[in-house]
Amino acid sequence: MKEYAILGVISVCAAIFLDWGLQTNVLRRGEFYVFLIIILGFKLLVNGYLTGKNIVMYNPHFLLGQRIGSIPIEDFLFGFSMVTLTIVFWQTFKERPARRRPLP
Amino acid sequence: MLVLVIAGAVPFLLSFFPPLEIYRNAKALFYSISLILLLFGSWDVFAVWRSHWYFDTYSVWDFKIFNLPVEEVLFFVVIPFCCIFTWEAVLYIKSRII
């Protein structure tokens, strides 16, 4: 079974769902896509190096087999949900108003 | 290990740039990174256990946490940090040009 591909799709759905559920709505913001393109650039560099040099190797049994350069496409699903959730969590915790202290 | 240090170094140094105020939200930073580490770290432990992927033993340190090389665990700290830094930088630049 293409387990990595399946997990990748589930994680992307979970990220989109949490962005909606936690009302962070980062996916609706233009800045998010600027951010995503910058991260994608670095991802291609680092992930490309790690897979190109065979520092990380994949079992083809669990992959769809499509690669962009040396990077399996599933890695893009993993990466997307990881960076999206990072920003969703960060926005959630950052925007939470400070707990009010009782007046003296 | 070297790749990880290089990837983390620049954003880490730049993160002290005052207007970004990332450390003002140190708790939010800590919680966000912890959650990512927990969620995606578990995924990684599962994936290595199922052998979806594996690491070249000569390229990583011997020290392991569960079945993951220490570099892989640190990856889940460094990358969210870089993401948050980049996101705040994008927001900051946008606020400056508008």
Backbone of each chain as ProteinMPNN parsed JSONL, in Angstrom:
{"seq_chain_A": "MKEYAILGVISVCAAIFLDWGLQTNVLRRGEFYVFLIIILGFKLLVNGYLTGKNIVMYNPHFLLGQRIGSIPIEDFLFGFSMVTLTIVFWQTFKERPARRRPLP", "coords_chain_A": {"N_chain_A": [[0.829, -1.21, 0.0], [0.343, 2.28, -0.665], [1.372, 3.787, 1.631], [2.712, 6.108, 2.571], [1.902, 8.078, 0.792], [-0.855, 8.092, 1.305], [-0.95, 8.855, 4.037], [0.162, 11.362, 3.69], [-1.807, 12.756, 2.207], [-3.908, 12.687, 4.063], [-2.76, 14.25, 6.098], [-2.539, 16.746, 4.869], [-5.242, 17.374, 4.495], [-5.982, 17.478, 7.185], [-4.499, 19.683, 8.033], [-5.666, 21.754, 6.537], [-8.235, 21.599, 7.533], [-7.831, 22.193, 10.272], [-6.903, 24.803, 10.091], [-9.185, 26.056, 9.329], [-10.922, 25.292, 11.421], [-9.71, 26.31, 13.764], [-9.935, 28.868, 13.22], [-7.881, 30.429, 12.187], [-7.401, 30.931, 9.584], [-5.224, 31.218, 7.766], [-4.783, 30.261, 5.246], [-6.301, 31.779, 3.621], [-5.054, 34.093, 3.361], [-3.091, 36.423, 1.551], [-0.397, 36.84, 2.164], [0.413, 34.404, 3.08], [0.944, 32.835, 0.897], [3.098, 34.06, -0.255], [4.941, 33.557, 1.722], [4.891, 30.749, 1.557], [6.07, 30.264, -0.934], [8.669, 31.203, -0.519], [9.519, 29.402, 1.468], [9.259, 27.057, 0.02], [11.324, 27.348, -1.833], [13.631, 27.069, -0.169], [13.088, 24.564, 0.745], [13.308, 22.935, -1.549], [16.022, 23.158, -1.938], [17.236, 22.1, 0.474], [15.859, 19.646, 0.936], [16.244, 18.543, -1.552], [19.01, 18.228, -1.556], [19.35, 16.379, 0.576], [17.95, 14.134, -0.356], [19.102, 13.787, -2.837], [21.753, 13.206, -2.25], [21.393, 10.831, -1.084], [21.057, 10.701, 1.711], [18.747, 10.546, 3.081], [16.675, 7.859, 2.453], [14.148, 6.183, 0.529], [11.569, 3.753, 0.75], [10.46, 2.268, -2.054], [8.123, 0.886, -2.203], [6.146, 2.135, -0.71], [5.632, 4.475, -1.956], [4.248, 6.71, -4.466], [5.885, 7.023, -6.574], [6.394, 9.147, -8.234], [8.663, 11.739, -8.773], [10.068, 14.95, -8.028], [12.759, 16.275, -9.318], [15.016, 14.897, -7.169], [13.262, 14.496, -5.2], [10.604, 12.812, -3.647], [7.123, 13.118, -4.491], [5.413, 12.896, -2.338], [6.776, 14.014, -0.221], [6.268, 16.685, -0.504], [3.675, 16.948, 0.325], [3.907, 16.231, 3.016], [5.642, 18.312, 3.791], [4.076, 20.585, 3.219], [1.865, 20.308, 4.994], [3.212, 20.367, 7.393], [4.501, 22.941, 7.515], [2.276, 24.588, 7.227], [0.693, 23.908, 9.449], [2.461, 24.699, 11.443], [2.351, 27.498, 11.226], [-0.366, 27.885, 11.663], [-0.64, 26.994, 14.344], [1.119, 28.783, 15.588], [-0.124, 31.267, 15.046], [-2.472, 30.834, 16.439], [-1.627, 30.592, 19.139], [-0.308, 32.98, 19.431], [-2.209, 34.941, 19.044], [-3.924, 34.574, 21.062], [-5.519, 36.199, 23.671], [-3.823, 37.775, 26.396], [-4.028, 36.37, 29.627], [-6.277, 37.776, 31.914], [-5.301, 39.583, 34.742], [-6.329, 39.527, 38.166], [-7.573, 42.497, 39.631], [-5.721, 44.448, 41.975]], "CA_chain_A": [[0.0, 0.0, 0.0], [1.096, 3.535, -0.739], [1.055, 4.38, 2.936], [3.225, 7.473, 2.745], [1.025, 8.951, 0.015], [-2.134, 8.192, 2.009], [-0.715, 9.696, 5.215], [0.401, 12.721, 3.212], [-3.09, 13.368, 1.853], [-4.635, 12.89, 5.318], [-2.172, 15.361, 6.851], [-2.895, 17.999, 4.198], [-6.647, 17.626, 4.846], [-6.015, 17.863, 8.599], [-3.973, 21.049, 8.139], [-6.69, 22.667, 6.0], [-9.355, 21.561, 8.467], [-7.469, 22.911, 11.498], [-6.821, 26.231, 9.783], [-10.58, 26.5, 9.328], [-11.5, 25.05, 12.746], [-9.131, 27.207, 14.767], [-10.231, 30.208, 12.709], [-6.692, 31.219, 11.886], [-7.616, 31.303, 8.177], [-4.01, 31.668, 7.077], [-4.829, 29.859, 3.831], [-7.029, 32.793, 2.857], [-4.281, 35.336, 3.352], [-2.117, 36.516, 0.469], [0.973, 36.729, 2.691], [0.753, 33.012, 3.3], [1.471, 32.249, -0.335], [4.455, 34.61, -0.383], [5.689, 32.738, 2.679], [4.979, 29.371, 1.053], [7.027, 30.229, -2.044], [10.009, 31.331, 0.08], [9.815, 28.126, 2.128], [9.413, 26.052, -1.039], [12.674, 27.524, -2.358], [14.573, 26.445, 0.753], [12.775, 23.133, 0.818], [13.907, 22.294, -2.718], [17.461, 23.147, -1.709], [17.619, 21.188, 1.559], [15.296, 18.323, 0.665], [16.914, 18.066, -2.759], [20.342, 17.771, -1.147], [19.252, 15.173, 1.42], [17.516, 12.981, -1.151], [20.055, 13.628, -3.928], [22.955, 12.575, -1.702], [20.959, 9.589, -0.42], [21.163, 10.732, 3.176], [17.46, 9.939, 3.405], [16.273, 6.978, 1.355], [12.742, 5.816, 0.647], [11.168, 2.432, 0.295], [9.55, 2.558, -3.185], [6.877, 0.169, -1.969], [5.147, 3.007, -0.084], [5.578, 5.737, -2.686], [3.608, 6.694, -5.783], [6.963, 6.875, -7.539], [6.658, 10.403, -8.934], [9.62, 12.594, -8.072], [10.433, 16.232, -8.615], [14.193, 16.145, -9.069], [15.225, 13.674, -6.396], [12.321, 14.53, -4.072], [9.305, 12.166, -3.908], [6.051, 14.119, -4.356], [4.813, 12.794, -1.001], [7.476, 14.933, 0.674], [5.656, 18.006, -0.597], [2.479, 16.895, 1.169], [4.435, 16.281, 4.383], [6.159, 19.655, 4.02], [2.98, 21.56, 3.232], [1.079, 20.247, 6.231], [4.051, 20.757, 8.526], [4.677, 24.395, 7.614], [0.966, 25.216, 7.424], [0.304, 23.732, 10.849], [3.326, 25.537, 12.279], [1.823, 28.864, 11.22], [-1.689, 27.836, 12.302], [-0.414, 26.943, 15.795], [1.754, 30.039, 15.998], [-1.153, 32.309, 15.045], [-3.416, 30.526, 17.512], [-1.051, 30.924, 20.445], [0.103, 34.378, 19.46], [-3.358, 35.843, 19.096], [-4.726, 34.349, 22.259], [-5.296, 37.354, 24.529], [-3.182, 37.477, 27.683], [-5.005, 36.15, 30.698], [-6.427, 38.969, 32.742], [-4.948, 39.416, 36.161], [-7.297, 40.2, 39.035], [-7.107, 43.802, 40.092], [-5.318, 44.401, 43.383]], "C_chain_A": [[0.857, 1.25, 0.0], [0.861, 4.333, 0.538], [1.516, 5.825, 3.089], [2.341, 8.469, 1.993], [-0.307, 9.172, 0.742], [-2.0, 9.094, 3.239], [-0.518, 11.159, 4.816], [-0.903, 13.439, 2.908], [-3.909, 13.647, 3.124], [-4.09, 14.113, 6.054], [-2.499, 16.708, 6.213], [-4.347, 18.368, 4.529], [-6.744, 18.115, 6.289], [-5.541, 19.305, 8.77], [-5.019, 22.057, 7.675], [-7.862, 22.76, 6.973], [-9.049, 22.36, 9.741], [-7.378, 24.418, 11.275], [-8.222, 26.842, 9.797], [-11.159, 26.42, 10.749], [-10.989, 26.001, 13.814], [-9.287, 28.673, 14.365], [-8.997, 31.072, 12.502], [-6.753, 31.719, 10.445], [-6.377, 31.806, 7.456], [-4.05, 31.329, 5.594], [-5.579, 30.871, 2.963], [-6.237, 34.088, 2.752], [-3.221, 35.306, 2.26], [-0.698, 36.303, 0.959], [1.399, 35.278, 2.825], [1.398, 32.395, 2.059], [2.855, 32.802, -0.683], [5.387, 33.774, 0.493], [5.945, 31.336, 2.127], [6.024, 29.254, -0.069], [8.466, 30.341, -1.523], [10.427, 29.997, 0.696], [10.062, 27.034, 1.084], [10.812, 26.119, -1.646], [13.704, 26.827, -1.488], [14.346, 24.944, 0.854], [13.429, 22.381, -0.339], [15.415, 22.13, -2.526], [17.856, 22.053, -0.708], [17.149, 19.767, 1.284], [15.969, 17.702, -0.56], [18.299, 17.517, -2.435], [20.254, 16.442, -0.393], [18.826, 13.938, 0.633], [18.505, 12.701, -2.279], [21.314, 12.895, -3.478], [22.646, 11.249, -1.013], [21.239, 9.56, 1.072], [19.847, 10.205, 3.749], [17.051, 9.097, 2.196], [14.862, 6.464, 1.606], [12.511, 4.405, 0.143], [10.119, 2.615, -0.808], [8.182, 1.891, -3.047], [5.759, 1.081, -1.454], [4.942, 4.319, -0.828], [4.814, 5.584, -3.992], [4.662, 6.585, -6.884], [7.255, 8.12, -8.356], [7.644, 11.221, -8.121], [9.8, 13.906, -8.794], [11.909, 16.393, -8.302], [14.397, 14.829, -8.339], [14.178, 13.523, -5.292], [11.011, 13.826, -4.421], [8.166, 13.176, -3.679], [5.395, 14.07, -2.985], [5.473, 13.752, -0.011], [6.874, 16.332, 0.636], [4.376, 18.07, 0.228], [2.895, 17.022, 2.633], [4.868, 17.712, 4.712], [5.049, 20.687, 4.115], [2.23, 21.51, 4.558], [1.921, 20.664, 7.422], [4.2, 22.271, 8.631], [3.338, 25.102, 7.84], [0.545, 25.106, 8.882], [1.174, 24.556, 11.796], [2.742, 26.944, 12.38], [0.445, 28.921, 11.873], [-1.53, 27.835, 13.824], [0.137, 28.265, 16.309], [0.721, 31.157, 16.068], [-2.148, 32.099, 16.182], [-2.869, 30.97, 18.863], [-0.716, 32.398, 20.56], [-1.093, 35.3, 19.685], [-4.225, 35.651, 20.323], [-4.466, 35.495, 23.231], [-4.68, 36.936, 25.868], [-4.243, 37.342, 28.766], [-5.077, 37.38, 31.602], [-6.037, 38.684, 34.176], [-5.981, 40.121, 37.001], [-6.721, 41.522, 39.54], [-6.734, 43.728, 41.57], [-6.346, 45.082, 44.287]], "O_chain_A": [[1.943, 1.284, 0.579], [0.242, 5.397, 0.528], [0.812, 6.659, 3.657], [2.063, 9.562, 2.487], [-0.82, 10.289, 0.79], [-2.823, 9.982, 3.461], [-0.968, 12.072, 5.509], [-1.09, 14.591, 3.299], [-4.527, 14.704, 3.25], [-4.859, 14.921, 6.573], [-2.713, 17.696, 6.916], [-4.649, 19.529, 4.808], [-7.492, 19.047, 6.586], [-6.111, 20.06, 9.558], [-5.24, 23.08, 8.323], [-8.409, 23.837, 7.212], [-9.895, 23.108, 10.229], [-7.728, 25.209, 12.15], [-8.418, 27.983, 10.216], [-11.803, 27.358, 11.219], [-11.751, 26.447, 14.671], [-8.84, 29.584, 15.063], [-9.057, 32.296, 12.626], [-6.228, 32.785, 10.122], [-6.461, 32.714, 6.63], [-3.433, 32.013, 4.777], [-5.504, 30.828, 1.735], [-6.684, 35.056, 2.137], [-2.541, 34.299, 2.065], [0.114, 35.674, 0.281], [2.58, 34.95, 2.703], [2.282, 31.544, 2.161], [3.672, 32.128, -1.309], [6.461, 33.348, 0.068], [7.053, 30.808, 2.213], [6.763, 28.273, -0.14], [9.367, 29.664, -2.019], [11.541, 29.521, 0.477], [10.952, 26.199, 1.241], [11.418, 25.089, -1.941], [14.55, 26.085, -1.988], [15.283, 24.164, 1.025], [14.029, 21.324, -0.142], [16.001, 21.112, -2.896], [18.692, 21.198, -1.0], [17.919, 18.811, 1.381], [16.228, 16.5, -0.6], [18.711, 16.484, -2.961], [20.99, 15.501, -0.687], [19.28, 12.829, 0.914], [18.733, 11.548, -2.645], [21.871, 12.077, -4.211], [23.531, 10.622, -0.43], [21.611, 8.527, 1.628], [19.832, 9.512, 4.766], [17.079, 9.57, 1.059], [14.434, 6.328, 2.753], [13.181, 3.935, -0.777], [9.009, 3.068, -0.53], [7.214, 2.288, -3.696], [4.581, 0.842, -1.719], [4.173, 5.175, -0.39], [4.732, 4.494, -4.559], [4.375, 6.117, -7.986], [8.243, 8.164, -9.09], [7.477, 11.378, -6.912], [9.699, 13.974, -10.019], [12.278, 16.622, -7.15], [14.0, 13.771, -8.828], [14.197, 12.548, -4.541], [10.362, 14.201, -5.398], [8.246, 13.999, -2.767], [4.875, 15.08, -2.511], [4.828, 14.243, 0.916], [6.953, 17.077, 1.613], [4.031, 19.121, 0.768], [2.323, 17.806, 3.391], [4.517, 18.256, 5.759], [5.072, 21.558, 4.985], [1.987, 22.546, 5.177], [1.4, 21.255, 8.368], [4.044, 22.832, 9.715], [3.273, 26.099, 8.559], [0.097, 26.083, 9.482], [0.699, 25.05, 12.818], [2.646, 27.512, 13.468], [0.121, 29.891, 12.558], [-2.209, 28.592, 14.518], [-0.315, 28.794, 17.325], [0.69, 31.914, 17.038], [-2.607, 33.055, 16.808], [-3.557, 31.638, 19.635], [-0.82, 32.993, 21.632], [-1.01, 36.293, 20.407], [-5.13, 36.438, 20.599], [-3.315, 35.746, 23.586], [-4.99, 35.869, 26.398], [-5.216, 38.095, 28.812], [-4.055, 37.941, 31.996], [-6.409, 37.657, 34.744], [-6.47, 41.186, 36.624], [-5.531, 41.629, 39.834], [-7.38, 43.009, 42.333], [-6.161, 45.132, 45.503]]}, "seq_chain_B": "MLVLVIAGAVPFLLSFFPPLEIYRNAKALFYSISLILLLFGSWDVFAVWRSHWYFDTYSVWDFKIFNLPVEEVLFFVVIPFCCIFTWEAVLYIKSRII", "coords_chain_B": {"N_chain_B": [[24.054, 16.688, 9.903], [25.446, 19.038, 9.578], [24.028, 20.281, 7.502], [21.689, 20.891, 8.776], [22.519, 22.766, 10.713], [23.367, 24.84, 9.067], [20.962, 25.489, 7.81], [19.511, 26.45, 9.942], [20.94, 28.552, 11.053], [21.013, 31.222, 9.85], [18.253, 32.28, 9.955], [18.047, 32.116, 12.739], [19.911, 33.962, 13.766], [18.967, 36.31, 12.557], [16.558, 36.485, 13.795], [16.713, 37.965, 16.038], [16.371, 40.474, 15.307], [14.952, 43.399, 16.217], [12.254, 44.569, 15.505], [10.668, 42.393, 14.846], [9.825, 41.017, 17.065], [9.641, 38.352, 17.97], [10.448, 36.936, 20.221], [8.971, 37.999, 22.178], [6.749, 36.592, 22.229], [7.481, 34.19, 23.403], [6.381, 31.968, 24.682], [4.314, 31.184, 22.947], [5.884, 30.47, 20.801], [7.281, 28.323, 21.863], [5.166, 26.495, 22.452], [4.085, 26.087, 19.877], [6.238, 24.929, 18.466], [6.636, 22.659, 20.035], [4.236, 21.236, 19.628], [4.372, 20.649, 16.884], [6.695, 19.121, 16.863], [5.835, 16.941, 18.354], [3.608, 15.925, 16.855], [4.587, 15.565, 14.136], [6.951, 14.343, 14.692], [6.042, 11.938, 15.765], [4.848, 10.861, 13.532], [7.148, 10.478, 12.014], [8.548, 8.599, 13.58], [6.797, 6.467, 13.321], [6.934, 6.124, 10.528], [9.606, 5.41, 10.141], [9.671, 3.108, 11.598], [7.887, 1.529, 10.103], [9.416, 1.401, 7.956], [9.12, 3.297, 5.812], [10.856, 5.234, 5.117], [14.441, 5.647, 5.455], [17.637, 6.282, 7.036], [20.907, 7.249, 5.942], [23.452, 5.694, 7.545], [26.035, 6.639, 7.793], [25.911, 9.339, 7.516], [24.641, 10.499, 9.619], [24.648, 11.229, 13.172], [25.403, 8.806, 15.727], [23.819, 8.892, 17.909], [20.584, 8.318, 19.089], [17.04, 9.031, 19.326], [14.325, 7.389, 20.362], [13.699, 5.716, 17.449], [14.907, 7.514, 15.838], [17.508, 9.416, 14.304], [19.402, 11.907, 16.046], [19.579, 14.267, 14.603], [17.307, 14.264, 13.017], [15.31, 14.634, 14.862], [15.958, 17.172, 15.818], [15.481, 18.546, 13.503], [12.738, 18.939, 13.533], [12.557, 20.974, 15.29], [14.127, 23.037, 14.335], [13.074, 23.589, 11.736], [10.273, 24.419, 12.114], [10.893, 26.709, 13.581], [12.301, 28.264, 11.675], [10.227, 28.602, 9.858], [8.356, 30.124, 11.329], [9.861, 32.382, 11.775], [10.217, 33.253, 9.095], [7.578, 33.718, 8.329], [6.825, 35.797, 10.131], [8.625, 37.692, 9.245], [7.699, 38.151, 6.647], [5.166, 39.227, 7.23], [6.0, 41.52, 8.57], [7.454, 42.936, 6.596], [5.405, 43.375, 4.807], [3.789, 45.071, 6.327], [5.388, 47.258, 6.371], [5.524, 48.176, 3.733], [3.013, 48.903, 3.078]], "CA_chain_B": [[24.09, 17.651, 10.998], [25.92, 20.307, 9.026], [22.938, 20.869, 6.724], [20.744, 21.414, 9.758], [23.099, 23.965, 11.318], [23.343, 25.905, 8.06], [19.569, 25.886, 7.586], [18.967, 27.149, 11.109], [21.78, 29.641, 11.542], [20.655, 32.561, 9.386], [17.035, 32.751, 10.597], [18.223, 32.265, 14.18], [20.583, 35.23, 14.011], [18.092, 37.416, 12.157], [15.35, 36.521, 14.617], [16.884, 38.943, 17.111], [16.013, 41.771, 14.739], [13.927, 43.814, 17.193], [10.849, 44.808, 15.153], [9.886, 41.177, 14.636], [9.211, 40.704, 18.364], [9.317, 36.928, 18.069], [10.667, 36.418, 21.572], [7.933, 38.522, 23.048], [5.793, 35.49, 22.275], [8.302, 32.993, 23.619], [5.508, 30.842, 25.021], [3.656, 30.737, 21.714], [6.93, 29.823, 20.014], [7.547, 27.04, 22.503], [4.002, 25.617, 22.269], [3.944, 25.729, 18.458], [7.296, 23.99, 18.089], [6.39, 21.398, 20.744], [3.152, 20.51, 18.962], [4.888, 20.124, 15.61], [7.64, 18.059, 17.215], [5.052, 15.801, 18.821], [2.804, 15.369, 15.762], [5.361, 15.096, 12.991], [7.919, 13.405, 15.234], [5.373, 10.629, 15.857], [4.72, 10.384, 12.151], [8.471, 10.035, 11.61], [8.832, 7.355, 14.306], [5.973, 5.46, 12.657], [7.43, 5.899, 9.172], [10.873, 4.683, 10.209], [9.291, 1.772, 12.092], [7.307, 0.826, 8.955], [10.438, 1.591, 6.914], [8.748, 4.136, 4.668], [12.147, 5.818, 4.746], [15.522, 5.35, 6.393], [18.731, 7.253, 6.944], [22.266, 6.765, 5.706], [24.07, 5.67, 8.88], [27.31, 7.356, 7.812], [25.687, 10.785, 7.449], [24.034, 11.034, 10.845], [25.292, 10.798, 14.407], [24.905, 7.528, 16.254], [22.876, 9.12, 19.0], [19.198, 8.219, 18.633], [15.918, 9.218, 20.231], [13.515, 6.299, 19.814], [14.441, 5.158, 16.308], [15.304, 8.614, 14.965], [18.78, 10.081, 14.593], [19.168, 13.165, 16.755], [19.39, 15.322, 13.602], [15.921, 14.248, 12.552], [14.505, 15.23, 15.931], [16.243, 18.609, 15.809], [14.827, 19.051, 12.299], [11.381, 19.371, 13.903], [12.663, 22.205, 16.07], [14.726, 24.062, 13.48], [12.206, 23.97, 10.615], [9.192, 25.31, 12.563], [11.468, 28.001, 13.947], [12.555, 28.987, 10.423], [8.924, 28.951, 9.287], [7.768, 31.223, 12.099], [10.682, 33.549, 11.469], [9.909, 33.71, 7.733], [6.197, 34.232, 8.36], [6.837, 37.101, 10.795], [9.364, 38.61, 8.372], [6.788, 38.512, 5.55], [4.159, 40.138, 7.794], [6.662, 42.778, 8.895], [7.754, 43.642, 5.353], [4.132, 43.833, 4.257], [3.309, 46.211, 7.104], [6.235, 48.403, 6.066], [5.335, 48.715, 2.385], [1.629, 49.36, 2.862]], "C_chain_B": [[24.46, 19.041, 10.49], [24.802, 21.036, 8.276], [21.951, 21.572, 7.662], [21.24, 22.722, 10.363], [23.038, 25.127, 10.338], [21.915, 26.424, 7.875], [19.038, 26.747, 8.732], [19.679, 28.441, 11.45], [21.276, 31.03, 11.142], [19.351, 33.064, 10.022], [17.207, 32.963, 12.1], [18.881, 33.602, 14.508], [19.66, 36.403, 13.71], [16.879, 37.551, 13.069], [15.484, 37.513, 15.763], [16.608, 40.36, 16.632], [14.793, 42.302, 15.497], [12.49, 43.948, 16.678], [10.015, 43.54, 14.978], [9.216, 40.697, 15.917], [8.812, 39.245, 18.509], [9.428, 36.442, 19.508], [9.708, 36.999, 22.605], [6.857, 37.442, 23.227], [6.516, 34.166, 22.489], [7.446, 31.769, 23.928], [4.828, 30.273, 23.792], [4.636, 29.983, 20.836], [7.172, 28.414, 20.546], [6.402, 26.046, 22.266], [3.894, 25.145, 20.821], [4.974, 24.673, 18.066], [7.064, 22.64, 18.77], [5.32, 20.565, 20.053], [3.61, 19.883, 17.656], [5.819, 18.949, 15.871], [6.889, 16.787, 17.584], [4.322, 15.115, 17.66], [3.668, 14.753, 14.668], [6.493, 14.171, 13.424], [7.312, 12.012, 15.334], [5.218, 10.007, 14.478], [6.061, 9.769, 11.707], [8.841, 8.697, 12.277], [8.069, 6.205, 13.649], [6.552, 5.085, 11.294], [8.742, 5.097, 9.17], [10.61, 3.25, 10.677], [8.713, 0.914, 10.958], [8.281, 0.789, 7.773], [9.887, 2.228, 5.633], [10.003, 4.822, 4.151], [13.176, 5.468, 5.811], [16.718, 6.243, 6.085], [20.07, 6.57, 6.708], [23.047, 6.845, 7.019], [25.386, 6.438, 8.946], [27.114, 8.866, 7.856], [25.111, 11.365, 8.729], [24.805, 10.519, 12.063], [24.659, 9.499, 14.898], [23.798, 7.71, 17.283], [21.431, 9.134, 18.492], [18.197, 8.497, 19.738], [14.797, 8.365, 19.642], [14.288, 5.71, 18.64], [14.954, 6.254, 15.373], [16.695, 9.142, 15.315], [18.505, 11.454, 15.198], [18.953, 14.326, 15.783], [17.937, 15.424, 13.159], [15.002, 14.875, 13.598], [14.705, 16.745, 15.954], [15.62, 19.293, 14.591], [13.444, 19.624, 12.637], [11.374, 20.556, 14.856], [13.115, 23.339, 15.145], [13.745, 24.534, 12.398], [11.008, 24.816, 11.07], [9.716, 26.685, 12.956], [11.709, 28.855, 12.697], [11.246, 29.457, 9.789], [8.329, 30.156, 9.997], [8.541, 32.506, 11.835], [10.312, 34.129, 10.098], [8.533, 34.364, 7.668], [6.156, 35.629, 8.981], [7.567, 38.136, 9.939], [8.476, 39.083, 7.222], [5.737, 39.506, 6.049], [4.763, 41.52, 8.05], [6.92, 43.6, 7.634], [6.467, 44.185, 4.735], [3.643, 45.077, 5.002], [4.13, 47.47, 6.809], [5.934, 49.013, 4.7], [3.906, 49.186, 2.135], [1.33, 50.548, 3.777]], "O_chain_B": [[23.892, 20.055, 10.893], [24.649, 22.251, 8.4], [21.458, 22.666, 7.387], [20.474, 23.675, 10.508], [22.704, 26.252, 10.711], [21.685, 27.63, 7.794], [18.227, 27.65, 8.525], [19.094, 29.331, 12.067], [21.129, 31.91, 11.991], [19.332, 34.163, 10.575], [16.602, 33.866, 12.678], [18.45, 34.296, 15.428], [19.571, 37.358, 14.482], [16.245, 38.606, 13.114], [14.489, 37.87, 16.394], [16.608, 41.313, 17.411], [13.715, 41.711, 15.422], [11.571, 43.482, 17.352], [8.786, 43.607, 14.964], [8.169, 40.05, 15.872], [7.777, 38.932, 19.096], [8.613, 35.641, 19.966], [9.647, 36.547, 23.749], [6.158, 37.395, 24.239], [6.21, 33.16, 21.849], [7.755, 30.662, 23.486], [4.763, 29.059, 23.604], [4.283, 28.987, 20.205], [7.256, 27.449, 19.786], [6.644, 24.89, 21.918], [3.647, 23.968, 20.558], [4.65, 23.67, 17.431], [7.27, 21.594, 18.155], [5.463, 19.351, 19.903], [3.281, 18.735, 17.356], [5.75, 17.92, 15.199], [7.266, 15.69, 17.173], [4.399, 13.898, 17.496], [3.51, 13.585, 14.314], [6.948, 13.326, 12.653], [7.973, 11.019, 15.029], [5.425, 8.81, 14.282], [6.1, 8.694, 11.109], [9.372, 7.792, 11.633], [8.611, 5.118, 13.445], [6.652, 3.909, 10.945], [8.959, 4.232, 8.321], [11.246, 2.306, 10.21], [9.01, -0.276, 10.862], [7.987, 0.21, 6.727], [10.151, 1.76, 4.525], [10.203, 4.979, 2.947], [12.833, 5.051, 6.917], [16.8, 6.868, 5.028], [20.329, 5.473, 7.202], [23.276, 7.935, 7.543], [25.812, 6.845, 10.026], [28.043, 9.601, 8.194], [25.093, 12.583, 8.908], [25.514, 9.515, 11.993], [23.536, 9.152, 14.531], [22.966, 6.83, 17.502], [21.101, 9.88, 17.57], [18.452, 8.242, 20.915], [14.368, 8.615, 18.515], [15.417, 5.252, 18.815], [15.384, 5.971, 14.255], [17.022, 9.297, 16.492], [17.492, 12.083, 14.893], [18.226, 15.268, 16.098], [17.406, 16.516, 12.955], [14.037, 15.56, 13.259], [13.746, 17.505, 16.091], [15.273, 20.473, 14.643], [13.035, 20.653, 12.1], [10.313, 21.082, 15.192], [12.566, 24.441, 15.168], [13.602, 25.735, 12.17], [10.746, 25.852, 10.46], [9.07, 27.702, 12.701], [11.357, 30.034, 12.672], [11.164, 30.562, 9.252], [7.855, 31.095, 9.357], [7.956, 33.58, 11.691], [10.117, 35.336, 9.957], [8.347, 35.41, 7.045], [5.532, 36.538, 8.434], [7.185, 39.305, 9.906], [8.491, 40.26, 6.861], [5.449, 40.5, 5.384], [4.137, 42.547, 7.788], [6.646, 44.799, 7.596], [6.435, 45.298, 4.209], [3.144, 46.02, 4.388], [3.651, 48.592, 6.97], [6.069, 50.223, 4.517], [3.62, 49.795, 1.104], [0.221, 51.082, 3.753]]}, "name": "protein", "num_of_chains": 2, "seq": "MKEYAILGVISVCAAIFLDWGLQTNVLRRGEFYVFLIIILGFKLLVNGYLTGKNIVMYNPHFLLGQRIGSIPIEDFLFGFSMVTLTIVFWQTFKERPARRRPLPMLVLVIAGAVPFLLSFFPPLEIYRNAKALFYSISLILLLFGSWDVFAVWRSHWYFDTYSVWDFKIFNLPVEEVLFFVVIPFCCIFTWEAVLYIKSRII"}
